[in-house]
């Protein structure tokens, strides 16, 4: 399984990013690999149960 995420490098060398399904919840890492580990932790937390305040992106089929 793969999930999409957005990331960037800050001037201080930190890697910031978020899961595209949860864009309001950023995390950071010392390296891109460290950031990916933090993103995996977020995904595990957000996908196991409905947490209050966690907004989700989904698709709706119409017509």
PDB file of N, CA, C, O and CB in Angstrom:
ATOM      1  N   UNK A   1       0.840  -1.178   0.000  1.00  0.00           N
ATOM      2  CA  UNK A   1       0.000   0.000   0.000  1.00  0.00           C
ATOM      3  C   UNK A   1       0.886   1.242   0.000  1.00  0.00           C
ATOM      4  O   UNK A   1       1.905   1.298   0.688  1.00  0.00           O
ATOM      5  CB  UNK A   1      -0.956  -0.002   1.217  1.00  0.00           C
ATOM      6  N   UNK A   2       0.480   2.223  -0.776  1.00  0.00           N
ATOM      7  CA  UNK A   2       1.198   3.490  -0.787  1.00  0.00           C
ATOM      8  C   UNK A   2       0.229   4.617  -0.466  1.00  0.00           C
ATOM      9  O   UNK A   2      -0.967   4.531  -0.746  1.00  0.00           O
ATOM     10  CB  UNK A   2       1.885   3.729  -2.154  1.00  0.00           C
ATOM     11  N   UNK A   3       0.764   5.667   0.124  1.00  0.00           N
ATOM     12  CA  UNK A   3      -0.017   6.870   0.401  1.00  0.00           C
ATOM     13  C   UNK A   3       0.794   8.065  -0.076  1.00  0.00           C
ATOM     14  O   UNK A   3       2.025   8.042  -0.050  1.00  0.00           O
ATOM     15  CB  UNK A   3      -0.371   6.993   1.928  1.00  0.00           C
ATOM     16  N   UNK A   4       0.110   9.092  -0.505  1.00  0.00           N
ATOM     17  CA  UNK A   4       0.794  10.285  -1.010  1.00  0.00           C
ATOM     18  C   UNK A   4       1.067  11.253   0.125  1.00  0.00           C
ATOM     19  O   UNK A   4       0.268  11.401   1.050  1.00  0.00           O
ATOM     20  CB  UNK A   4      -0.040  10.971  -2.107  1.00  0.00           C
ATOM     21  N   UNK A   5       2.222  11.912   0.031  1.00  0.00           N
ATOM     22  CA  UNK A   5       2.569  12.932   0.999  1.00  0.00           C
ATOM     23  C   UNK A   5       3.280  14.075   0.301  1.00  0.00           C
ATOM     24  O   UNK A   5       3.829  13.914  -0.789  1.00  0.00           O
ATOM     25  CB  UNK A   5       3.440  12.351   2.117  1.00  0.00           C
ATOM     26  N   UNK A   6       3.262  15.217   0.939  1.00  0.00           N
ATOM     27  CA  UNK A   6       3.922  16.417   0.444  1.00  0.00           C
ATOM     28  C   UNK A   6       5.039  16.756   1.420  1.00  0.00           C
ATOM     29  O   UNK A   6       4.849  16.674   2.633  1.00  0.00           O
ATOM     30  CB  UNK A   6       2.912  17.612   0.285  1.00  0.00           C
ATOM     31  N   UNK A   7       6.207  17.136   0.898  1.00  0.00           N
ATOM     32  CA  UNK A   7       7.321  17.462   1.793  1.00  0.00           C
ATOM     33  C   UNK A   7       8.190  18.544   1.196  1.00  0.00           C
ATOM     34  O   UNK A   7       8.147  18.796  -0.008  1.00  0.00           O
ATOM     35  CB  UNK A   7       8.161  16.219   2.087  1.00  0.00           C
ATOM     36  N   UNK A   8       8.974  19.179   2.034  1.00  0.00           N
ATOM     37  CA  UNK A   8       9.909  20.217   1.612  1.00  0.00           C
ATOM     38  C   UNK A   8      11.024  20.329   2.625  1.00  0.00           C
ATOM     39  O   UNK A   8      10.902  19.875   3.763  1.00  0.00           O
ATOM     40  CB  UNK A   8       9.196  21.574   1.438  1.00  0.00           C
ATOM     41  N   UNK A   9      12.118  20.942   2.196  1.00  0.00           N
ATOM     42  CA  UNK A   9      13.298  21.164   3.027  1.00  0.00           C
ATOM     43  C   UNK A   9      13.304  22.610   3.490  1.00  0.00           C
ATOM     44  O   UNK A   9      13.238  23.527   2.671  1.00  0.00           O
ATOM     45  CB  UNK A   9      14.605  20.823   2.255  1.00  0.00           C
ATOM     46  N   UNK A  10      13.382  22.815   4.775  1.00  0.00           N
ATOM     47  CA  UNK A  10      13.439  24.156   5.356  1.00  0.00           C
ATOM     48  C   UNK A  10      14.877  24.674   5.336  1.00  0.00           C
ATOM     49  O   UNK A  10      15.811  23.878   5.245  1.00  0.00           O
ATOM     50  CB  UNK A  10      12.884  24.150   6.802  1.00  0.00           C
ATOM     51  N   UNK A  11      15.076  26.000   5.420  1.00  0.00           N
ATOM     52  CA  UNK A  11      16.423  26.561   5.429  1.00  0.00           C
ATOM     53  C   UNK A  11      17.300  26.028   6.569  1.00  0.00           C
ATOM     54  O   UNK A  11      18.524  25.988   6.437  1.00  0.00           O
ATOM     55  CB  UNK A  11      16.338  28.058   5.523  1.00  0.00           C
ATOM     56  N   UNK A  12      16.688  25.623   7.678  1.00  0.00           N
ATOM     57  CA  UNK A  12      17.473  25.107   8.802  1.00  0.00           C
ATOM     58  C   UNK A  12      17.845  23.629   8.634  1.00  0.00           C
ATOM     59  O   UNK A  12      18.453  23.036   9.525  1.00  0.00           O
ATOM     60  CB  UNK A  12      16.698  25.291  10.095  1.00  0.00           C
ATOM     61  N   UNK A  13      17.480  23.037   7.489  1.00  0.00           N
ATOM     62  CA  UNK A  13      17.839  21.655   7.208  1.00  0.00           C
ATOM     63  C   UNK A  13      16.800  20.633   7.619  1.00  0.00           C
ATOM     64  O   UNK A  13      16.979  19.445   7.351  1.00  0.00           O
ATOM     65  CB  UNK A  13      19.103  21.337   7.877  1.00  0.00           C
ATOM     66  N   UNK A  14      15.715  21.054   8.263  1.00  0.00           N
ATOM     67  CA  UNK A  14      14.648  20.132   8.666  1.00  0.00           C
ATOM     68  C   UNK A  14      13.775  19.785   7.461  1.00  0.00           C
ATOM     69  O   UNK A  14      13.551  20.612   6.576  1.00  0.00           O
ATOM     70  CB  UNK A  14      13.784  20.750   9.800  1.00  0.00           C
ATOM     71  N   UNK A  15      13.302  18.577   7.447  1.00  0.00           N
ATOM     72  CA  UNK A  15      12.365  18.118   6.419  1.00  0.00           C
ATOM     73  C   UNK A  15      10.972  18.167   7.017  1.00  0.00           C
ATOM     74  O   UNK A  15      10.708  17.503   8.020  1.00  0.00           O
ATOM     75  CB  UNK A  15      12.716  16.670   5.911  1.00  0.00           C
ATOM     76  N   UNK A  16      10.075  18.941   6.422  1.00  0.00           N
ATOM     77  CA  UNK A  16       8.697  19.047   6.878  1.00  0.00           C
ATOM     78  C   UNK A  16       7.786  18.387   5.865  1.00  0.00           C
ATOM     79  O   UNK A  16       8.108  18.317   4.679  1.00  0.00           O
ATOM     80  CB  UNK A  16       8.295  20.520   7.100  1.00  0.00           C
ATOM     81  N   UNK A  17       6.638  17.900   6.339  1.00  0.00           N
ATOM     82  CA  UNK A  17       5.706  17.291   5.418  1.00  0.00           C
ATOM     83  C   UNK A  17       4.414  16.897   6.088  1.00  0.00           C
ATOM     84  O   UNK A  17       4.258  16.986   7.306  1.00  0.00           O
ATOM     85  CB  UNK A  17       6.324  16.100   4.778  1.00  0.00           C
ATOM     86  N   UNK A  18       3.482  16.454   5.245  1.00  0.00           N
ATOM     87  CA  UNK A  18       2.184  15.993   5.724  1.00  0.00           C
ATOM     88  C   UNK A  18       1.635  14.956   4.763  1.00  0.00           C
ATOM     89  O   UNK A  18       2.013  14.906   3.593  1.00  0.00           O
ATOM     90  CB  UNK A  18       1.197  17.171   5.880  1.00  0.00           C
ATOM     91  N   UNK A  19       0.740  14.133   5.277  1.00  0.00           N
ATOM     92  CA  UNK A  19       0.023  13.174   4.443  1.00  0.00           C
ATOM     93  C   UNK A  19      -1.030  13.944   3.663  1.00  0.00           C
ATOM     94  O   UNK A  19      -1.746  14.757   4.248  1.00  0.00           O
ATOM     95  CB  UNK A  19      -0.625  12.027   5.302  1.00  0.00           C
ATOM     96  N   UNK A  20      -1.146  13.716   2.376  1.00  0.00           N
ATOM     97  CA  UNK A  20      -2.101  14.475   1.564  1.00  0.00           C
ATOM     98  C   UNK A  20      -3.539  14.279   2.027  1.00  0.00           C
ATOM     99  O   UNK A  20      -4.370  15.165   1.829  1.00  0.00           O
ATOM    100  CB  UNK A  20      -1.977  14.075   0.107  1.00  0.00           C
ATOM    101  N   UNK A  21      -3.849  13.146   2.635  1.00  0.00           N
ATOM    102  CA  UNK A  21      -5.193  12.920   3.162  1.00  0.00           C
ATOM    103  C   UNK A  21      -5.446  13.688   4.466  1.00  0.00           C
ATOM    104  O   UNK A  21      -6.594  13.824   4.891  1.00  0.00           O
ATOM    105  CB  UNK A  21      -5.411  11.433   3.391  1.00  0.00           C
ATOM    106  N   UNK A  22      -4.393  14.182   5.090  1.00  0.00           N
ATOM    107  CA  UNK A  22      -4.503  14.897   6.363  1.00  0.00           C
ATOM    108  C   UNK A  22      -3.611  16.148   6.317  1.00  0.00           C
ATOM    109  O   UNK A  22      -2.662  16.250   7.094  1.00  0.00           O
ATOM    110  CB  UNK A  22      -4.100  13.968   7.563  1.00  0.00           C
ATOM    111  N   UNK A  23      -3.902  17.096   5.421  1.00  0.00           N
ATOM    112  CA  UNK A  23      -2.977  18.213   5.175  1.00  0.00           C
ATOM    113  C   UNK A  23      -2.794  19.189   6.335  1.00  0.00           C
ATOM    114  O   UNK A  23      -1.858  19.988   6.314  1.00  0.00           O
ATOM    115  CB  UNK A  23      -3.447  18.972   4.001  1.00  0.00           C
ATOM    116  N   UNK A  24      -3.644  19.146   7.323  1.00  0.00           N
ATOM    117  CA  UNK A  24      -3.505  20.081   8.440  1.00  0.00           C
ATOM    118  C   UNK A  24      -2.551  19.578   9.523  1.00  0.00           C
ATOM    119  O   UNK A  24      -2.284  20.290  10.491  1.00  0.00           O
ATOM    120  CB  UNK A  24      -4.860  20.351   9.051  1.00  0.00           C
ATOM    121  N   UNK A  25      -2.044  18.378   9.370  1.00  0.00           N
ATOM    122  CA  UNK A  25      -1.215  17.770  10.416  1.00  0.00           C
ATOM    123  C   UNK A  25       0.200  17.531   9.890  1.00  0.00           C
ATOM    124  O   UNK A  25       0.503  16.478   9.328  1.00  0.00           O
ATOM    125  CB  UNK A  25      -1.841  16.437  10.908  1.00  0.00           C
ATOM    126  N   UNK A  26       1.039  18.516  10.083  1.00  0.00           N
ATOM    127  CA  UNK A  26       2.424  18.449   9.631  1.00  0.00           C
ATOM    128  C   UNK A  26       3.277  17.733  10.662  1.00  0.00           C
ATOM    129  O   UNK A  26       2.944  17.675  11.845  1.00  0.00           O
ATOM    130  CB  UNK A  26       2.977  19.855   9.362  1.00  0.00           C
ATOM    131  N   UNK A  27       4.386  17.191  10.179  1.00  0.00           N
ATOM    132  CA  UNK A  27       5.403  16.642  11.057  1.00  0.00           C
ATOM    133  C   UNK A  27       6.757  16.964  10.444  1.00  0.00           C
ATOM    134  O   UNK A  27       6.829  17.482   9.330  1.00  0.00           O
ATOM    135  CB  UNK A  27       5.218  15.100  11.263  1.00  0.00           C
ATOM    136  N   UNK A  28       7.827  16.661  11.165  1.00  0.00           N
ATOM    137  CA  UNK A  28       9.163  16.983  10.658  1.00  0.00           C
ATOM    138  C   UNK A  28      10.132  15.857  10.964  1.00  0.00           C
ATOM    139  O   UNK A  28       9.873  14.993  11.802  1.00  0.00           O
ATOM    140  CB  UNK A  28       9.673  18.300  11.264  1.00  0.00           C
ATOM    141  N   UNK A  29      11.254  15.891  10.262  1.00  0.00           N
ATOM    142  CA  UNK A  29      12.304  14.905  10.486  1.00  0.00           C
ATOM    143  C   UNK A  29      13.670  15.518  10.231  1.00  0.00           C
ATOM    144  O   UNK A  29      13.790  16.553   9.575  1.00  0.00           O
ATOM    145  CB  UNK A  29      12.096  13.680   9.592  1.00  0.00           C
ATOM    146  N   UNK A  30      14.682  14.874  10.752  1.00  0.00           N
ATOM    147  CA  UNK A  30      16.057  15.319  10.541  1.00  0.00           C
ATOM    148  C   UNK A  30      16.522  15.021   9.115  1.00  0.00           C
ATOM    149  O   UNK A  30      17.425  15.680   8.599  1.00  0.00           O
ATOM    150  CB  UNK A  30      16.994  14.646  11.551  1.00  0.00           C
ATOM    151  N   UNK A  31      15.902  14.027   8.485  1.00  0.00           N
ATOM    152  CA  UNK A  31      16.200  13.631   7.110  1.00  0.00           C
ATOM    153  C   UNK A  31      14.883  13.238   6.456  1.00  0.00           C
ATOM    154  O   UNK A  31      13.855  13.143   7.127  1.00  0.00           O
ATOM    155  CB  UNK A  31      17.246  12.449   7.055  1.00  0.00           C
ATOM    156  N   UNK A  32      14.914  13.010   5.153  1.00  0.00           N
ATOM    157  CA  UNK A  32      13.705  12.567   4.466  1.00  0.00           C
ATOM    158  C   UNK A  32      13.253  11.211   4.998  1.00  0.00           C
ATOM    159  O   UNK A  32      12.055  10.984   5.165  1.00  0.00           O
ATOM    160  CB  UNK A  32      13.942  12.493   2.948  1.00  0.00           C
ATOM    161  N   UNK A  33      14.181  10.318   5.264  1.00  0.00           N
ATOM    162  CA  UNK A  33      13.815   9.003   5.797  1.00  0.00           C
ATOM    163  C   UNK A  33      13.195   9.135   7.189  1.00  0.00           C
ATOM    164  O   UNK A  33      12.239   8.428   7.509  1.00  0.00           O
ATOM    165  CB  UNK A  33      15.051   8.081   5.851  1.00  0.00           C
ATOM    166  N   UNK A  34      13.731  10.032   8.015  1.00  0.00           N
ATOM    167  CA  UNK A  34      13.168  10.272   9.344  1.00  0.00           C
ATOM    168  C   UNK A  34      11.755  10.842   9.224  1.00  0.00           C
ATOM    169  O   UNK A  34      10.854  10.436   9.958  1.00  0.00           O
ATOM    170  CB  UNK A  34      14.071  11.233  10.154  1.00  0.00           C
ATOM    171  N   UNK A  35      11.565  11.777   8.304  1.00  0.00           N
ATOM    172  CA  UNK A  35      10.245  12.341   8.067  1.00  0.00           C
ATOM    173  C   UNK A  35       9.263  11.242   7.663  1.00  0.00           C
ATOM    174  O   UNK A  35       8.137  11.208   8.159  1.00  0.00           O
ATOM    175  CB  UNK A  35      10.310  13.431   6.980  1.00  0.00           C
ATOM    176  N   UNK A  36       9.672  10.358   6.785  1.00  0.00           N
ATOM    177  CA  UNK A  36       8.795   9.267   6.337  1.00  0.00           C
ATOM    178  C   UNK A  36       8.372   8.392   7.508  1.00  0.00           C
ATOM    179  O   UNK A  36       7.226   7.944   7.558  1.00  0.00           O
ATOM    180  CB  UNK A  36       9.499   8.412   5.271  1.00  0.00           C
ATOM    181  N   UNK A  37       9.265   8.144   8.441  1.00  0.00           N
ATOM    182  CA  UNK A  37       8.912   7.346   9.619  1.00  0.00           C
ATOM    183  C   UNK A  37       7.860   8.058  10.459  1.00  0.00           C
ATOM    184  O   UNK A  37       6.925   7.424  10.948  1.00  0.00           O
ATOM    185  CB  UNK A  37      10.160   7.059  10.469  1.00  0.00           C
ATOM    186  N   UNK A  38       8.005   9.369  10.631  1.00  0.00           N
ATOM    187  CA  UNK A  38       7.018  10.136  11.381  1.00  0.00           C
ATOM    188  C   UNK A  38       5.665  10.145  10.656  1.00  0.00           C
ATOM    189  O   UNK A  38       4.615  10.076  11.295  1.00  0.00           O
ATOM    190  CB  UNK A  38       7.516  11.575  11.599  1.00  0.00           C
ATOM    191  N   UNK A  39       5.697  10.230   9.335  1.00  0.00           N
ATOM    192  CA  UNK A  39       4.456  10.198   8.558  1.00  0.00           C
ATOM    193  C   UNK A  39       3.767   8.841   8.680  1.00  0.00           C
ATOM    194  O   UNK A  39       2.539   8.775   8.740  1.00  0.00           O
ATOM    195  CB  UNK A  39       4.742  10.514   7.083  1.00  0.00           C
ATOM    196  N   UNK A  40       4.536   7.771   8.717  1.00  0.00           N
ATOM    197  CA  UNK A  40       3.960   6.438   8.912  1.00  0.00           C
ATOM    198  C   UNK A  40       3.279   6.353  10.272  1.00  0.00           C
ATOM    199  O   UNK A  40       2.207   5.761  10.397  1.00  0.00           O
ATOM    200  CB  UNK A  40       5.047   5.347   8.787  1.00  0.00           C
ATOM    201  N   UNK A  41       3.902   6.944  11.296  1.00  0.00           N
ATOM    202  CA  UNK A  41       3.298   6.958  12.630  1.00  0.00           C
ATOM    203  C   UNK A  41       1.968   7.715  12.617  1.00  0.00           C
ATOM    204  O   UNK A  41       0.987   7.263  13.208  1.00  0.00           O
ATOM    205  CB  UNK A  41       4.263   7.595  13.651  1.00  0.00           C
ATOM    206  N   UNK A  42       1.938   8.871  11.938  1.00  0.00           N
ATOM    207  CA  UNK A  42       0.695   9.629  11.838  1.00  0.00           C
ATOM    208  C   UNK A  42      -0.380   8.823  11.137  1.00  0.00           C
ATOM    209  O   UNK A  42      -1.528   8.793  11.579  1.00  0.00           O
ATOM    210  CB  UNK A  42       0.926  10.941  11.101  1.00  0.00           C
ATOM    211  N   UNK A  43      -0.012   8.170  10.047  1.00  0.00           N
ATOM    212  CA  UNK A  43      -0.990   7.375   9.310  1.00  0.00           C
ATOM    213  C   UNK A  43      -1.556   6.267  10.196  1.00  0.00           C
ATOM    214  O   UNK A  43      -2.764   6.031  10.201  1.00  0.00           O
ATOM    215  CB  UNK A  43      -0.354   6.775   8.043  1.00  0.00           C
ATOM    216  N   UNK A  44      -0.696   5.596  10.934  1.00  0.00           N
ATOM    217  CA  UNK A  44      -1.154   4.520  11.815  1.00  0.00           C
ATOM    218  C   UNK A  44      -2.133   5.060  12.850  1.00  0.00           C
ATOM    219  O   UNK A  44      -3.148   4.423  13.131  1.00  0.00           O
ATOM    220  CB  UNK A  44       0.041   3.842  12.514  1.00  0.00           C
ATOM    221  N   UNK A  45      -1.845   6.208  13.411  1.00  0.00           N
ATOM    222  CA  UNK A  45      -2.720   6.811  14.411  1.00  0.00           C
ATOM    223  C   UNK A  45      -4.049   7.249  13.811  1.00  0.00           C
ATOM    224  O   UNK A  45      -5.110   6.942  14.356  1.00  0.00           O
ATOM    225  CB  UNK A  45      -2.032   7.996  15.061  1.00  0.00           C
ATOM    226  N   UNK A  46      -3.996   7.967  12.691  1.00  0.00           N
ATOM    227  CA  UNK A  46      -5.203   8.540  12.101  1.00  0.00           C
ATOM    228  C   UNK A  46      -6.090   7.489  11.439  1.00  0.00           C
ATOM    229  O   UNK A  46      -7.302   7.688  11.357  1.00  0.00           O
ATOM    230  CB  UNK A  46      -4.827   9.593  11.087  1.00  0.00           C
ATOM    231  N   UNK A  47      -5.538   6.398  10.975  1.00  0.00           N
ATOM    232  CA  UNK A  47      -6.333   5.424  10.240  1.00  0.00           C
ATOM    233  C   UNK A  47      -6.942   4.340  11.129  1.00  0.00           C
ATOM    234  O   UNK A  47      -7.798   3.588  10.662  1.00  0.00           O
ATOM    235  CB  UNK A  47      -5.488   4.784   9.185  1.00  0.00           C
ATOM    236  N   UNK A  48      -6.533   4.236  12.379  1.00  0.00           N
ATOM    237  CA  UNK A  48      -7.051   3.154  13.205  1.00  0.00           C
ATOM    238  C   UNK A  48      -8.391   3.471  13.858  1.00  0.00           C
ATOM    239  O   UNK A  48      -9.118   2.557  14.247  1.00  0.00           O
ATOM    240  CB  UNK A  48      -6.056   2.816  14.263  1.00  0.00           C
ATOM    241  N   UNK A  49      -8.723   4.742  13.982  1.00  0.00           N
ATOM    242  CA  UNK A  49      -9.992   5.097  14.600  1.00  0.00           C
ATOM    243  C   UNK A  49     -10.384   6.517  14.196  1.00  0.00           C
ATOM    244  O   UNK A  49      -9.564   7.284  13.690  1.00  0.00           O
ATOM    245  CB  UNK A  49      -9.906   4.971  16.139  1.00  0.00           C
ATOM    246  N   UNK A  50     -11.634   6.846  14.427  1.00  0.00           N
ATOM    247  CA  UNK A  50     -12.130   8.192  14.165  1.00  0.00           C
ATOM    248  C   UNK A  50     -11.732   9.085  15.337  1.00  0.00           C
ATOM    249  O   UNK A  50     -12.255   8.933  16.441  1.00  0.00           O
ATOM    250  CB  UNK A  50     -13.683   8.196  13.953  1.00  0.00           C
ATOM    251  N   UNK A  51     -10.827   9.999  15.105  1.00  0.00           N
ATOM    252  CA  UNK A  51     -10.386  10.912  16.151  1.00  0.00           C
ATOM    253  C   UNK A  51     -11.083  12.255  15.972  1.00  0.00           C
ATOM    254  O   UNK A  51     -11.176  12.746  14.847  1.00  0.00           O
ATOM    255  CB  UNK A  51      -8.846  11.084  16.126  1.00  0.00           C
ATOM    256  N   UNK A  52     -11.568  12.855  17.035  1.00  0.00           N
ATOM    257  CA  UNK A  52     -12.206  14.169  16.925  1.00  0.00           C
ATOM    258  C   UNK A  52     -11.236  15.204  16.355  1.00  0.00           C
ATOM    259  O   UNK A  52     -10.061  15.242  16.719  1.00  0.00           O
ATOM    260  CB  UNK A  52     -12.723  14.630  18.298  1.00  0.00           C
ATOM    261  N   UNK A  53     -11.748  16.033  15.461  1.00  0.00           N
ATOM    262  CA  UNK A  53     -10.939  17.119  14.919  1.00  0.00           C
ATOM    263  C   UNK A  53     -10.053  16.750  13.745  1.00  0.00           C
ATOM    264  O   UNK A  53      -9.411  17.630  13.172  1.00  0.00           O
ATOM    265  CB  UNK A  53     -10.099  17.663  15.980  1.00  0.00           C
ATOM    266  N   UNK A  54      -9.993  15.485  13.366  1.00  0.00           N
ATOM    267  CA  UNK A  54      -9.165  15.064  12.241  1.00  0.00           C
ATOM    268  C   UNK A  54     -10.009  15.151  10.980  1.00  0.00           C
ATOM    269  O   UNK A  54     -10.968  14.398  10.811  1.00  0.00           O
ATOM    270  CB  UNK A  54      -8.606  13.616  12.447  1.00  0.00           C
ATOM    271  N   UNK A  55      -9.650  16.068  10.101  1.00  0.00           N
ATOM    272  CA  UNK A  55     -10.367  16.232   8.840  1.00  0.00           C
ATOM    273  C   UNK A  55      -9.806  15.248   7.826  1.00  0.00           C
ATOM    274  O   UNK A  55      -8.599  15.010   7.784  1.00  0.00           O
ATOM    275  CB  UNK A  55     -10.258  17.692   8.315  1.00  0.00           C
ATOM    276  N   UNK A  56     -10.671  14.686   7.022  1.00  0.00           N
ATOM    277  CA  UNK A  56     -10.276  13.670   6.031  1.00  0.00           C
ATOM    278  C   UNK A  56     -10.660  14.137   4.625  1.00  0.00           C
ATOM    279  O   UNK A  56     -11.659  14.830   4.435  1.00  0.00           O
ATOM    280  CB  UNK A  56     -10.946  12.295   6.348  1.00  0.00           C
ATOM    281  N   UNK A  57      -9.847  13.743   3.652  1.00  0.00           N
ATOM    282  CA  UNK A  57     -10.129  14.011   2.251  1.00  0.00           C
ATOM    283  C   UNK A  57     -10.621  12.712   1.629  1.00  0.00           C
ATOM    284  O   UNK A  57      -9.967  11.675   1.739  1.00  0.00           O
ATOM    285  CB  UNK A  57      -8.865  14.566   1.501  1.00  0.00           C
ATOM    286  N   UNK A  58     -11.772  12.773   0.978  1.00  0.00           N
ATOM    287  CA  UNK A  58     -12.318  11.599   0.308  1.00  0.00           C
ATOM    288  C   UNK A  58     -12.885  12.016  -1.036  1.00  0.00           C
ATOM    289  O   UNK A  58     -12.971  13.205  -1.346  1.00  0.00           O
ATOM    290  CB  UNK A  58     -13.403  10.912   1.175  1.00  0.00           C
ATOM    291  N   UNK A  59     -13.273  11.029  -1.831  1.00  0.00           N
ATOM    292  CA  UNK A  59     -13.870  11.297  -3.136  1.00  0.00           C
ATOM    293  C   UNK A  59     -15.346  10.938  -3.094  1.00  0.00           C
ATOM    294  O   UNK A  59     -15.752  10.004  -2.402  1.00  0.00           O
ATOM    295  CB  UNK A  59     -13.145  10.507  -4.257  1.00  0.00           C
ATOM    296  N   UNK A  60     -16.138  11.688  -3.838  1.00  0.00           N
ATOM    297  CA  UNK A  60     -17.581  11.456  -3.933  1.00  0.00           C
ATOM    298  C   UNK A  60     -17.923  11.274  -5.396  1.00  0.00           C
ATOM    299  O   UNK A  60     -17.593  12.124  -6.223  1.00  0.00           O
ATOM    300  CB  UNK A  60     -18.404  12.633  -3.302  1.00  0.00           C
ATOM    301  N   UNK A  61     -18.575  10.188  -5.720  1.00  0.00           N
ATOM    302  CA  UNK A  61     -19.012   9.949  -7.092  1.00  0.00           C
ATOM    303  C   UNK A  61     -20.404  10.525  -7.264  1.00  0.00           C
ATOM    304  O   UNK A  61     -21.318  10.223  -6.497  1.00  0.00           O
ATOM    305  CB  UNK A  61     -18.994   8.432  -7.436  1.00  0.00           C
ATOM    306  N   UNK A  62     -20.554  11.365  -8.289  1.00  0.00           N
ATOM    307  CA  UNK A  62     -21.851  11.961  -8.594  1.00  0.00           C
ATOM    308  C   UNK A  62     -22.232  11.643 -10.030  1.00  0.00           C
ATOM    309  O   UNK A  62     -21.376  11.573 -10.912  1.00  0.00           O
ATOM    310  CB  UNK A  62     -21.828  13.489  -8.363  1.00  0.00           C
ATOM    311  N   UNK A  63     -23.503  11.456 -10.250  1.00  0.00           N
ATOM    312  CA  UNK A  63     -24.084  11.153 -11.567  1.00  0.00           C
ATOM    313  C   UNK A  63     -23.384  10.021 -12.212  1.00  0.00           C
ATOM    314  O   UNK A  63     -23.739   9.630 -13.324  1.00  0.00           O
ATOM    315  CB  UNK A  63     -24.036  12.349 -12.474  1.00  0.00           C
TER     316      UNK A  63
END
